[in-house]
Amino acid sequence: KHAAFSSTNFENILTWETEADIPPGTVFDVQYKQYGEKLWLNKRECQSITQPFCNLTRETENFTEHYYARVRA
């Protein structure tokens, strides 16, 4: 829940909060898309990850565009 981008030193990191009672071994999958696009794209390096963040800098480098991201547990 509460997924949000944070941008520091030209890096765009997606972070999210997890529930306090999250089961051990829970993994996350991150997807992103550019505003206006219909298809969500998988961030290959952020599939089946355990940490609550993902670096989407390369996928969101055009600062004049708007992007969406989502996380599934």
N, C-alpha and C positions, 0 to 999 in steps of 0.2 A: 504494500500500500504506500501511498504518498511518493510515487516515483517522480523524480525531478532531475533536470540537467543542472550541473554546476560547471561553470567555465572558469578555469584558472590557467594562466600562462598559455593561452591558446589551446588548451585541452578541454574537450567536452566529455564529462564523465556523468553517466546516468547512475543515480543512487536510489535506493528504495529502503523502506522499513519492513521489517518482518514481525510477525506476531511473537509474543513472548513464549508461547507454547508450541513453537514450530517443531515438528518431528525431526529427530536426528536423520541425517542423510537426505534432507530435502534439497533438491536442485532447482535452478532457475534457468529459463530460456528467455533471451532478449530478442525483440524484433524492433525494427524502425522503419519509417517511411518519410518521404518528403511531403509537405503539404500539397494536396491536390492529387496525389497518387492513390490508387486503389489498393494495390498489393502491399502487404507487409513483407519485409525482407528479414531473414534471419541473420543475426550477427554471428558468424561462424565461431569466433573465439569465445562467445558468451552463450554457448549452449551447454546445458547440464553442468552449470557452475554452482559453487556453494557460497561464494562471497556475494554480498549485497551491493555490487557496483559493476559497471561495465564501461570501458573506454570506447566511446563512439566518435572520437575526433576525426578519424579518416572518413567516416560516413557522413559527417555533418560539417565539413570544412568550408562550404560555401556560406559565409555569414550573412548573405543577403536573402537566404531562403529560410523557411520555417520547417521544423522537423517534429515528428512525433516518435515516441518510443513506448514500448509496453513490455511488461515482464509477466511471465507465467511461472507458477511454482508447480 
